[in-house]
Amino acid sequence: MSSTNLKVTIDGSAGAAAPYEQLRAQIADRARTGRLPAGFKLPTVRGLAEELGLAANTVAKAYRALEADGVIETRGRNGTFVAAAGDAAAREAAAAAQAFADRARRLGLTLEAARAAADEALRARYAQ
């Protein structure tokens, strides 16, 4: 697969985000919206770096961030693929919720106070 299938463009102007962040954001967006379906095989790090005129380390950094976020998965010598979006999102949300619960407990918040804080944060974010 080539970057043309990914439809990735990197803005090299001074005010643009770092190239690895542009690449990470574009792949994540396409995976989240289904334009890159689960199971889509991504180009190799070297192959994509050559096509985009980037250093291999730049592409590798983007791939590592995407893998840490559960957007993509590496299957050894078989390559790198778009992960099932729902599974990754659910796992990440559960981990974030667990981290919040742990922190709220360490702060000594009651269950009601922790729920109120979480509800308020969610209302504020989703109202945007």
VENWO-V106315 format. One record per helix or strand. SS is the DSSP state (a for helix, b for strand). FROM is the first residue (numbers start at 1). TO is the last residue. If there is no record, write none. Layout:
((SS FROM TO) (SS FROM TO))
//
This chain:
((a 3 6) (a 19 33) (b 41 42) (a 45 52) (a 56 68) (b 72 74) (a 76 78) (b 80 82) (a 85 106) (a 111 126))
//
